[in-house]
Amino acid sequence: MSLVSPDNGFAIWAVLFAGATFAAWAEHTRWGHRLSGVLIAILLAMVLSNVRLIPESSPTYDTVLQYIVPISIPLLLFDANLRRIIRDTGRMLLAFGIGTVGTVLGTLIGLRLVPLGPSAPELAGVFSSTYIGGGLNFVAVAQATGFDNGSEMAASVAADNIVTAIYIMSVMALPGILWLRRRIPSPIADREETEFRAEIAHTRPQPTVPFRVFSICLALALAFTISAIGYALADLAGLADFGILFISLLALAPANLAPKLTPYLTGHMELGMIGIYIFLFVMGASADVSAMLGSALPITLFALIIVTFHMLFTIGVGGLLRFDLAELIIASNACVGGSSSAGPIAAARGWRELVTPGILCGSLGSAIGTFIGVAITKWIG
């Protein structure tokens, strides 16, 4: 039991906004900028949940994932330049392909190093699929392969949560490593982070609008409308699990089809960033460190080997091919974290031109992850 009850909605929301506030403040300190607000939000939430001050799961967390994340995507994309996105997605897809190969190789290496027992083929399938696509692939592969061992399934979910949290903290620390930044330059990060910090500090002239309240209400109304239409179209197309892809595409409409509307959408970046920090805080809170002990330890080690090799392979091969470091980081995150992580992470670092490519790559991973996971299970079995 935690100090704050999972059903105490007001208290949970208070903690979420307080955590987001701290992460946003720390982002602009000398030490916090080195770590990044992303890392701080996840780490703070992990500490609070694992000392039982806040719960690991709560209906409020579900609300964040169901509503806050989808509307944050449009809010962060209202200024998206379609020409730049199309130009950059091609390279991102290649980087994503490198990451996919890294996940498959990491899975095979993990099987060699960690004894997993009779469930090894199924575990290889579910983890390779989730680190190419996402959680929906984990469930789909488990159902397709008959992986129904309750204790191992629970341990796998716990291992996935903790390893994903560790991975995100690690990969987001990479841009702060000067040695790596010198060897794999990132013009995207240099340019975008400078512009992003200038916007946050309000050093760039803001467009004139009739009312600030009007602008914020308009941005929120559009974000909710786009999310509603995106999920409705996904349902009609029989692709309910890919609603985030429809939302990300529809979010491009204001900047590319109605450019005269965008000056009235001030304040949307700040709203979107609040949503992203809250999402990251929820992600950290759901990571149960104690689950690494006991029966979950071998499975956690297996998952850790997969993502470690994946990250090293993606950065190493991508560096040799002279990819931008920011592209490699978001492509890797699209594999391990999926669409709901890659876009927000790119936005949180200020790499706005990589938000949509990251989401698109994550959606591609969701489309192919199940097939790859099932294939690996059948091949090993």
TORKOL-4160 file (C-alpha; in steps of 0.2 Angstrom, whole numbers, padded with zeros to 4 digits, m for minus):
381
<pt num="1" X="0000" Y="0000" Z="0000"/>
<pt num="2" X="0006" Y="0017" Z="m0004"/>
<pt num="3" X="0004" Y="0033" Z="0006"/>
<pt num="4" X="m0007" Y="0041" Z="m0007"/>
<pt num="5" X="m0021" Y="0029" Z="m0012"/>
<pt num="6" X="m0023" Y="0024" Z="m0030"/>
<pt num="7" X="m0041" Y="0030" Z="m0029"/>
<pt num="8" X="m0037" Y="0047" Z="m0022"/>
<pt num="9" X="m0039" Y="0056" Z="m0039"/>
<pt num="10" X="m0035" Y="0074" Z="m0033"/>
<pt num="11" X="m0020" Y="0068" Z="m0023"/>
<pt num="12" X="m0013" Y="0059" Z="m0038"/>
<pt num="13" X="m0016" Y="0073" Z="m0050"/>
<pt num="14" X="m0007" Y="0085" Z="m0037"/>
<pt num="15" X="0008" Y="0073" Z="m0037"/>
<pt num="16" X="0008" Y="0072" Z="m0056"/>
<pt num="17" X="0008" Y="0091" Z="m0058"/>
<pt num="18" X="0020" Y="0094" Z="m0044"/>
<pt num="19" X="0032" Y="0081" Z="m0052"/>
<pt num="20" X="0030" Y="0089" Z="m0069"/>
<pt num="21" X="0033" Y="0106" Z="m0061"/>
<pt num="22" X="0049" Y="0101" Z="m0053"/>
<pt num="23" X="0055" Y="0092" Z="m0069"/>
<pt num="24" X="0051" Y="0108" Z="m0080"/>
<pt num="25" X="0060" Y="0119" Z="m0067"/>
<pt num="26" X="0075" Y="0108" Z="m0066"/>
<pt num="27" X="0077" Y="0107" Z="m0085"/>
<pt num="28" X="0083" Y="0125" Z="m0084"/>
<pt num="29" X="0096" Y="0123" Z="m0071"/>
<pt num="30" X="0114" Y="0119" Z="m0074"/>
<pt num="31" X="0113" Y="0102" Z="m0067"/>
<pt num="32" X="0096" Y="0098" Z="m0073"/>
<pt num="33" X="0099" Y="0103" Z="m0091"/>
<pt num="34" X="0113" Y="0090" Z="m0091"/>
<pt num="35" X="0102" Y="0076" Z="m0085"/>
<pt num="36" X="0086" Y="0083" Z="m0095"/>
<pt num="37" X="0069" Y="0085" Z="m0088"/>
<pt num="38" X="0064" Y="0068" Z="m0095"/>
<pt num="39" X="0077" Y="0059" Z="m0085"/>
<pt num="40" X="0072" Y="0069" Z="m0069"/>
<pt num="41" X="0053" Y="0066" Z="m0071"/>
<pt num="42" X="0056" Y="0047" Z="m0073"/>
<pt num="43" X="0068" Y="0045" Z="m0059"/>
<pt num="44" X="0058" Y="0055" Z="m0047"/>
<pt num="45" X="0043" Y="0045" Z="m0050"/>
<pt num="46" X="0052" Y="0029" Z="m0048"/>
<pt num="47" X="0059" Y="0034" Z="m0031"/>
<pt num="48" X="0042" Y="0040" Z="m0025"/>
<pt num="49" X="0033" Y="0024" Z="m0031"/>
<pt num="50" X="0046" Y="0012" Z="m0025"/>
<pt num="51" X="0047" Y="0019" Z="m0007"/>
<pt num="52" X="0028" Y="0018" Z="m0008"/>
<pt num="53" X="0023" Y="0036" Z="m0007"/>
<pt num="54" X="0013" Y="0035" Z="m0023"/>
<pt num="55" X="0005" Y="0020" Z="m0031"/>
<pt num="56" X="0013" Y="0010" Z="m0045"/>
<pt num="57" X="m0004" Y="0009" Z="m0054"/>
<pt num="58" X="m0020" Y="0020" Z="m0053"/>
<pt num="59" X="m0035" Y="0024" Z="m0063"/>
<pt num="60" X="m0028" Y="0042" Z="m0064"/>
<pt num="61" X="m0013" Y="0035" Z="m0073"/>
<pt num="62" X="m0025" Y="0026" Z="m0085"/>
<pt num="63" X="m0033" Y="0043" Z="m0088"/>
<pt num="64" X="m0016" Y="0051" Z="m0093"/>
<pt num="65" X="m0013" Y="0037" Z="m0105"/>
<pt num="66" X="m0030" Y="0038" Z="m0113"/>
<pt num="67" X="m0032" Y="0056" Z="m0114"/>
<pt num="68" X="m0017" Y="0067" Z="m0110"/>
<pt num="69" X="m0005" Y="0058" Z="m0121"/>
<pt num="70" X="m0016" Y="0058" Z="m0137"/>
<pt num="71" X="m0020" Y="0077" Z="m0135"/>
<pt num="72" X="m0002" Y="0081" Z="m0132"/>
<pt num="73" X="0003" Y="0075" Z="m0149"/>
<pt num="74" X="m0007" Y="0088" Z="m0159"/>
<pt num="75" X="m0003" Y="0102" Z="m0147"/>
<pt num="76" X="0016" Y="0099" Z="m0150"/>
<pt num="77" X="0013" Y="0097" Z="m0169"/>
<pt num="78" X="0003" Y="0112" Z="m0173"/>
<pt num="79" X="0018" Y="0121" Z="m0180"/>
<pt num="80" X="0025" Y="0105" Z="m0189"/>
<pt num="81" X="0032" Y="0109" Z="m0207"/>
<pt num="82" X="0027" Y="0094" Z="m0218"/>
<pt num="83" X="0041" Y="0097" Z="m0230"/>
<pt num="84" X="0054" Y="0095" Z="m0217"/>
<pt num="85" X="0045" Y="0080" Z="m0210"/>
<pt num="86" X="0045" Y="0071" Z="m0226"/>
<pt num="87" X="0063" Y="0075" Z="m0230"/>
<pt num="88" X="0068" Y="0068" Z="m0213"/>
<pt num="89" X="0057" Y="0053" Z="m0211"/>
<pt num="90" X="0067" Y="0043" Z="m0224"/>
<pt num="91" X="0083" Y="0043" Z="m0214"/>
<pt num="92" X="0073" Y="0039" Z="m0198"/>
<pt num="93" X="0066" Y="0024" Z="m0206"/>
<pt num="94" X="0083" Y="0017" Z="m0210"/>
<pt num="95" X="0089" Y="0021" Z="m0193"/>
<pt num="96" X="0073" Y="0012" Z="m0186"/>
<pt num="97" X="0078" Y="m0003" Z="m0197"/>
<pt num="98" X="0095" Y="m0004" Z="m0189"/>
<pt num="99" X="0087" Y="m0003" Z="m0172"/>
<pt num="100" X="0075" Y="m0018" Z="m0177"/>
<pt num="101" X="0090" Y="m0029" Z="m0182"/>
<pt num="102" X="0098" Y="m0024" Z="m0166"/>
<pt num="103" X="0083" Y="m0030" Z="m0156"/>
<pt num="104" X="0083" Y="m0047" Z="m0165"/>
<pt num="105" X="0101" Y="m0050" Z="m0162"/>
<pt num="106" X="0100" Y="m0044" Z="m0144"/>
<pt num="107" X="0086" Y="m0057" Z="m0142"/>
<pt num="108" X="0097" Y="m0071" Z="m0149"/>
<pt num="109" X="0111" Y="m0066" Z="m0138"/>
<pt num="110" X="0100" Y="m0065" Z="m0122"/>
<pt num="111" X="0094" Y="m0083" Z="m0125"/>
<pt num="112" X="0112" Y="m0089" Z="m0125"/>
<pt num="113" X="0117" Y="m0080" Z="m0109"/>
<pt num="114" X="0101" Y="m0082" Z="m0098"/>
<pt num="115" X="0093" Y="m0098" Z="m0094"/>
<pt num="116" X="0074" Y="m0096" Z="m0096"/>
<pt num="117" X="0068" Y="m0114" Z="m0095"/>
<pt num="118" X="0054" Y="m0121" Z="m0106"/>
<pt num="119" X="0046" Y="m0104" Z="m0109"/>
<pt num="120" X="0062" Y="m0097" Z="m0118"/>
<pt num="121" X="0054" Y="m0097" Z="m0135"/>
<pt num="122" X="0038" Y="m0088" Z="m0129"/>
<pt num="123" X="0048" Y="m0075" Z="m0119"/>
<pt num="124" X="0060" Y="m0072" Z="m0134"/>
<pt num="125" X="0044" Y="m0069" Z="m0145"/>
<pt num="126" X="0035" Y="m0057" Z="m0133"/>
<pt num="127" X="0051" Y="m0047" Z="m0129"/>
<pt num="128" X="0057" Y="m0045" Z="m0147"/>
<pt num="129" X="0040" Y="m0039" Z="m0152"/>
<pt num="130" X="0038" Y="m0026" Z="m0138"/>
<pt num="131" X="0055" Y="m0019" Z="m0142"/>
<pt num="132" X="0051" Y="m0017" Z="m0160"/>
<pt num="133" X="0033" Y="m0012" Z="m0158"/>
<pt num="134" X="0026" Y="m0010" Z="m0141"/>
<pt num="135" X="0014" Y="m0016" Z="m0128"/>
<pt num="136" X="0000" Y="m0021" Z="m0140"/>
<pt num="137" X="0013" Y="m0033" Z="m0148"/>
<pt num="138" X="0018" Y="m0040" Z="m0132"/>
<pt num="139" X="0000" Y="m0045" Z="m0129"/>
<pt num="140" X="m0003" Y="m0051" Z="m0147"/>
<pt num="141" X="0012" Y="m0062" Z="m0147"/>
<pt num="142" X="0007" Y="m0070" Z="m0130"/>
<pt num="143" X="m0010" Y="m0074" Z="m0137"/>
<pt num="144" X="m0003" Y="m0081" Z="m0153"/>
<pt num="145" X="0010" Y="m0092" Z="m0145"/>
<pt num="146" X="m0001" Y="m0098" Z="m0131"/>
<pt num="147" X="0010" Y="m0090" Z="m0117"/>
<pt num="148" X="m0002" Y="m0090" Z="m0103"/>
<pt num="149" X="0009" Y="m0094" Z="m0088"/>
<pt num="150" X="0002" Y="m0081" Z="m0075"/>
<pt num="151" X="0017" Y="m0079" Z="m0064"/>
<pt num="152" X="0029" Y="m0078" Z="m0079"/>
<pt num="153" X="0018" Y="m0066" Z="m0088"/>
<pt num="154" X="0017" Y="m0055" Z="m0072"/>
<pt num="155" X="0036" Y="m0055" Z="m0071"/>
<pt num="156" X="0038" Y="m0051" Z="m0089"/>
<pt num="157" X="0027" Y="m0036" Z="m0088"/>
<pt num="158" X="0036" Y="m0030" Z="m0072"/>
<pt num="159" X="0053" Y="m0033" Z="m0081"/>
<pt num="160" X="0047" Y="m0024" Z="m0096"/>
<pt num="161" X="0042" Y="m0008" Z="m0086"/>
<pt num="162" X="0058" Y="m0007" Z="m0076"/>
<pt num="163" X="0070" Y="m0010" Z="m0091"/>
<pt num="164" X="0060" Y="0002" Z="m0102"/>
<pt num="165" X="0062" Y="0015" Z="m0088"/>
<pt num="166" X="0081" Y="0012" Z="m0086"/>
<pt num="167" X="0083" Y="0012" Z="m0105"/>
<pt num="168" X="0074" Y="0029" Z="m0107"/>
<pt num="169" X="0085" Y="0036" Z="m0093"/>
<pt num="170" X="0100" Y="0029" Z="m0102"/>
<pt num="171" X="0097" Y="0034" Z="m0120"/>
<pt num="172" X="0091" Y="0052" Z="m0115"/>
<pt num="173" X="0108" Y="0054" Z="m0106"/>
<pt num="174" X="0117" Y="0051" Z="m0122"/>
<pt num="175" X="0116" Y="0069" Z="m0129"/>
<pt num="176" X="0125" Y="0075" Z="m0113"/>
<pt num="177" X="0140" Y="0064" Z="m0116"/>
<pt num="178" X="0152" Y="0076" Z="m0124"/>
<pt num="179" X="0164" Y="0061" Z="m0130"/>
<pt num="180" X="0149" Y="0054" Z="m0139"/>
<pt num="181" X="0143" Y="0070" Z="m0146"/>
<pt num="182" X="0160" Y="0074" Z="m0153"/>
<pt num="183" X="0160" Y="0057" Z="m0162"/>
<pt num="184" X="0142" Y="0057" Z="m0168"/>
<pt num="185" X="0137" Y="0075" Z="m0171"/>
<pt num="186" X="0119" Y="0081" Z="m0170"/>
<pt num="187" X="0115" Y="0096" Z="m0180"/>
<pt num="188" X="0097" Y="0093" Z="m0177"/>
<pt num="189" X="0099" Y="0094" Z="m0158"/>
<pt num="190" X="0111" Y="0109" Z="m0159"/>
<pt num="191" X="0098" Y="0119" Z="m0170"/>
<pt num="192" X="0082" Y="0113" Z="m0162"/>
<pt num="193" X="0087" Y="0114" Z="m0144"/>
<pt num="194" X="0093" Y="0132" Z="m0146"/>
<pt num="195" X="0077" Y="0137" Z="m0154"/>
<pt num="196" X="0066" Y="0127" Z="m0141"/>
<pt num="197" X="0075" Y="0136" Z="m0127"/>
<pt num="198" X="0073" Y="0153" Z="m0135"/>
<pt num="199" X="0054" Y="0150" Z="m0137"/>
<pt num="200" X="0052" Y="0144" Z="m0119"/>
<pt num="201" X="0061" Y="0159" Z="m0112"/>
<pt num="202" X="0050" Y="0170" Z="m0123"/>
<pt num="203" X="0065" Y="0178" Z="m0132"/>
<pt num="204" X="0057" Y="0176" Z="m0149"/>
<pt num="205" X="0043" Y="0188" Z="m0153"/>
<pt num="206" X="0025" Y="0181" Z="m0150"/>
<pt num="207" X="0012" Y="0183" Z="m0163"/>
<pt num="208" X="m0002" Y="0195" Z="m0159"/>
<pt num="209" X="m0019" Y="0186" Z="m0155"/>
<pt num="210" X="m0036" Y="0193" Z="m0149"/>
<pt num="211" X="m0036" Y="0184" Z="m0132"/>
<pt num="212" X="m0024" Y="0173" Z="m0124"/>
<pt num="213" X="m0038" Y="0163" Z="m0117"/>
<pt num="214" X="m0046" Y="0161" Z="m0134"/>
<pt num="215" X="m0029" Y="0155" Z="m0141"/>
<pt num="216" X="m0028" Y="0141" Z="m0128"/>
<pt num="217" X="m0046" Y="0136" Z="m0129"/>
<pt num="218" X="m0044" Y="0135" Z="m0148"/>
<pt num="219" X="m0028" Y="0124" Z="m0146"/>
<pt num="220" X="m0037" Y="0112" Z="m0134"/>
<pt num="221" X="m0053" Y="0111" Z="m0144"/>
<pt num="222" X="m0043" Y="0107" Z="m0160"/>
<pt num="223" X="m0032" Y="0094" Z="m0150"/>
<pt num="224" X="m0047" Y="0085" Z="m0143"/>
<pt num="225" X="m0056" Y="0086" Z="m0160"/>
<pt num="226" X="m0041" Y="0079" Z="m0169"/>
<pt num="227" X="m0040" Y="0065" Z="m0156"/>
<pt num="228" X="m0058" Y="0060" Z="m0157"/>
<pt num="229" X="m0058" Y="0060" Z="m0176"/>
<pt num="230" X="m0041" Y="0050" Z="m0176"/>
<pt num="231" X="m0048" Y="0036" Z="m0165"/>
<pt num="232" X="m0065" Y="0036" Z="m0175"/>
<pt num="233" X="m0055" Y="0034" Z="m0192"/>
<pt num="234" X="m0044" Y="0020" Z="m0184"/>
<pt num="235" X="m0060" Y="0011" Z="m0178"/>
<pt num="236" X="m0068" Y="0012" Z="m0195"/>
<pt num="237" X="m0052" Y="0006" Z="m0204"/>
<pt num="238" X="m0051" Y="m0009" Z="m0192"/>
<pt num="239" X="m0035" Y="m0002" Z="m0185"/>
<pt num="240" X="m0041" Y="0003" Z="m0167"/>
<pt num="241" X="m0023" Y="0000" Z="m0160"/>
<pt num="242" X="m0016" Y="0013" Z="m0172"/>
<pt num="243" X="m0026" Y="0028" Z="m0167"/>
<pt num="244" X="m0010" Y="0038" Z="m0162"/>
<pt num="245" X="m0005" Y="0037" Z="m0181"/>
<pt num="246" X="m0021" Y="0044" Z="m0187"/>
<pt num="247" X="m0020" Y="0058" Z="m0174"/>
<pt num="248" X="m0002" Y="0062" Z="m0179"/>
<pt num="249" X="m0007" Y="0064" Z="m0197"/>
<pt num="250" X="m0022" Y="0074" Z="m0193"/>
<pt num="251" X="m0012" Y="0086" Z="m0182"/>
<pt num="252" X="m0002" Y="0091" Z="m0197"/>
<pt num="253" X="m0018" Y="0099" Z="m0205"/>
<pt num="254" X="m0017" Y="0116" Z="m0196"/>
<pt num="255" X="0001" Y="0121" Z="m0201"/>
<pt num="256" X="0000" Y="0114" Z="m0219"/>
<pt num="257" X="m0018" Y="0116" Z="m0224"/>
<pt num="258" X="m0023" Y="0132" Z="m0214"/>
<pt num="259" X="m0007" Y="0141" Z="m0211"/>
<pt num="260" X="m0017" Y="0157" Z="m0207"/>
<pt num="261" X="m0024" Y="0148" Z="m0192"/>
<pt num="262" X="m0008" Y="0144" Z="m0183"/>
<pt num="263" X="m0004" Y="0162" Z="m0177"/>
<pt num="264" X="m0019" Y="0160" Z="m0166"/>
<pt num="265" X="m0013" Y="0144" Z="m0158"/>
<pt num="266" X="m0001" Y="0152" Z="m0145"/>
<pt num="267" X="0002" Y="0142" Z="m0129"/>
<pt num="268" X="0000" Y="0125" Z="m0137"/>
<pt num="269" X="0018" Y="0121" Z="m0135"/>
<pt num="270" X="0018" Y="0124" Z="m0116"/>
<pt num="271" X="0002" Y="0114" Z="m0114"/>
<pt num="272" X="0009" Y="0100" Z="m0124"/>
<pt num="273" X="0025" Y="0100" Z="m0114"/>
<pt num="274" X="0015" Y="0099" Z="m0097"/>
<pt num="275" X="0006" Y="0083" Z="m0104"/>
<pt num="276" X="0023" Y="0075" Z="m0109"/>
<pt num="277" X="0030" Y="0078" Z="m0092"/>
<pt num="278" X="0015" Y="0070" Z="m0084"/>
<pt num="279" X="0016" Y="0055" Z="m0096"/>
<pt num="280" X="0034" Y="0053" Z="m0091"/>
<pt num="281" X="0031" Y="0054" Z="m0073"/>
<pt num="282" X="0017" Y="0040" Z="m0075"/>
<pt num="283" X="0030" Y="0029" Z="m0084"/>
<pt num="284" X="0042" Y="0031" Z="m0070"/>
<pt num="285" X="0029" Y="0027" Z="m0057"/>
<pt num="286" X="0024" Y="0011" Z="m0065"/>
<pt num="287" X="0042" Y="0004" Z="m0064"/>
<pt num="288" X="0043" Y="m0008" Z="m0049"/>
<pt num="289" X="0061" Y="m0010" Z="m0044"/>
<pt num="290" X="0057" Y="m0024" Z="m0032"/>
<pt num="291" X="0050" Y="m0035" Z="m0046"/>
<pt num="292" X="0068" Y="m0037" Z="m0052"/>
<pt num="293" X="0071" Y="m0049" Z="m0037"/>
<pt num="294" X="0066" Y="m0067" Z="m0036"/>
<pt num="295" X="0059" Y="m0076" Z="m0051"/>
<pt num="296" X="0058" Y="m0060" Z="m0061"/>
<pt num="297" X="0077" Y="m0057" Z="m0060"/>
<pt num="298" X="0082" Y="m0069" Z="m0075"/>
<pt num="299" X="0068" Y="m0062" Z="m0086"/>
<pt num="300" X="0073" Y="m0044" Z="m0081"/>
<pt num="301" X="0091" Y="m0048" Z="m0085"/>
<pt num="302" X="0086" Y="m0055" Z="m0102"/>
<pt num="303" X="0076" Y="m0040" Z="m0106"/>
<pt num="304" X="0090" Y="m0029" Z="m0101"/>
<pt num="305" X="0102" Y="m0038" Z="m0112"/>
<pt num="306" X="0090" Y="m0036" Z="m0127"/>
<pt num="307" X="0089" Y="m0017" Z="m0125"/>
<pt num="308" X="0107" Y="m0014" Z="m0121"/>
<pt num="309" X="0113" Y="m0023" Z="m0136"/>
<pt num="310" X="0099" Y="m0014" Z="m0146"/>
<pt num="311" X="0105" Y="0003" Z="m0140"/>
<pt num="312" X="0124" Y="m0001" Z="m0143"/>
<pt num="313" X="0120" Y="m0008" Z="m0160"/>
<pt num="314" X="0109" Y="0006" Z="m0166"/>
<pt num="315" X="0121" Y="0020" Z="m0160"/>
<pt num="316" X="0137" Y="0010" Z="m0166"/>
<pt num="317" X="0131" Y="0006" Z="m0184"/>
<pt num="318" X="0121" Y="0022" Z="m0185"/>
<pt num="319" X="0137" Y="0032" Z="m0181"/>
<pt num="320" X="0147" Y="0022" Z="m0194"/>
<pt num="321" X="0134" Y="0027" Z="m0207"/>
<pt num="322" X="0135" Y="0045" Z="m0201"/>
<pt num="323" X="0118" Y="0047" Z="m0194"/>
<pt num="324" X="0113" Y="0062" Z="m0183"/>
<pt num="325" X="0114" Y="0057" Z="m0165"/>
<pt num="326" X="0096" Y="0064" Z="m0162"/>
<pt num="327" X="0089" Y="0053" Z="m0176"/>
<pt num="328" X="0097" Y="0037" Z="m0169"/>
<pt num="329" X="0091" Y="0041" Z="m0151"/>
<pt num="330" X="0073" Y="0044" Z="m0157"/>
<pt num="331" X="0073" Y="0029" Z="m0169"/>
<pt num="332" X="0079" Y="0018" Z="m0155"/>
<pt num="333" X="0066" Y="0025" Z="m0144"/>
<pt num="334" X="0053" Y="0021" Z="m0157"/>
<pt num="335" X="0058" Y="0003" Z="m0156"/>
<pt num="336" X="0059" Y="0001" Z="m0137"/>
<pt num="337" X="0046" Y="0013" Z="m0132"/>
<pt num="338" X="0034" Y="0014" Z="m0147"/>
<pt num="339" X="0024" Y="0028" Z="m0154"/>
<pt num="340" X="0018" Y="0034" Z="m0137"/>
<pt num="341" X="0036" Y="0036" Z="m0131"/>
<pt num="342" X="0046" Y="0042" Z="m0147"/>
<pt num="343" X="0036" Y="0057" Z="m0151"/>
<pt num="344" X="0035" Y="0064" Z="m0133"/>
<pt num="345" X="0053" Y="0060" Z="m0130"/>
<pt num="346" X="0058" Y="0070" Z="m0146"/>
<pt num="347" X="0046" Y="0084" Z="m0140"/>
<pt num="348" X="0053" Y="0084" Z="m0122"/>
<pt num="349" X="0071" Y="0087" Z="m0129"/>
<pt num="350" X="0065" Y="0101" Z="m0141"/>
<pt num="351" X="0068" Y="0090" Z="m0157"/>
<pt num="352" X="0052" Y="0095" Z="m0164"/>
<pt num="353" X="0056" Y="0090" Z="m0182"/>
<pt num="354" X="0058" Y="0072" Z="m0176"/>
<pt num="355" X="0042" Y="0071" Z="m0167"/>
<pt num="356" X="0031" Y="0065" Z="m0182"/>
<pt num="357" X="0045" Y="0054" Z="m0189"/>
<pt num="358" X="0047" Y="0045" Z="m0172"/>
<pt num="359" X="0028" Y="0042" Z="m0171"/>
<pt num="360" X="0028" Y="0035" Z="m0189"/>
<pt num="361" X="0042" Y="0023" Z="m0185"/>
<pt num="362" X="0034" Y="0018" Z="m0169"/>
<pt num="363" X="0018" Y="0014" Z="m0178"/>
<pt num="364" X="0028" Y="0004" Z="m0191"/>
<pt num="365" X="0035" Y="m0006" Z="m0177"/>
<pt num="366" X="0018" Y="m0009" Z="m0170"/>
<pt num="367" X="0013" Y="m0016" Z="m0187"/>
<pt num="368" X="0028" Y="m0028" Z="m0190"/>
<pt num="369" X="0032" Y="m0032" Z="m0172"/>
<pt num="370" X="0019" Y="m0046" Z="m0169"/>
<pt num="371" X="0025" Y="m0055" Z="m0185"/>
<pt num="372" X="0043" Y="m0054" Z="m0180"/>
<pt num="373" X="0039" Y="m0060" Z="m0162"/>
<pt num="374" X="0029" Y="m0075" Z="m0168"/>
<pt num="375" X="0042" Y="m0079" Z="m0181"/>
<pt num="376" X="0056" Y="m0079" Z="m0168"/>
<pt num="377" X="0045" Y="m0090" Z="m0156"/>
<pt num="378" X="0041" Y="m0103" Z="m0170"/>
<pt num="379" X="0059" Y="m0103" Z="m0176"/>
<pt num="380" X="0067" Y="m0106" Z="m0158"/>
<pt num="381" X="0053" Y="m0118" Z="m0153"/>
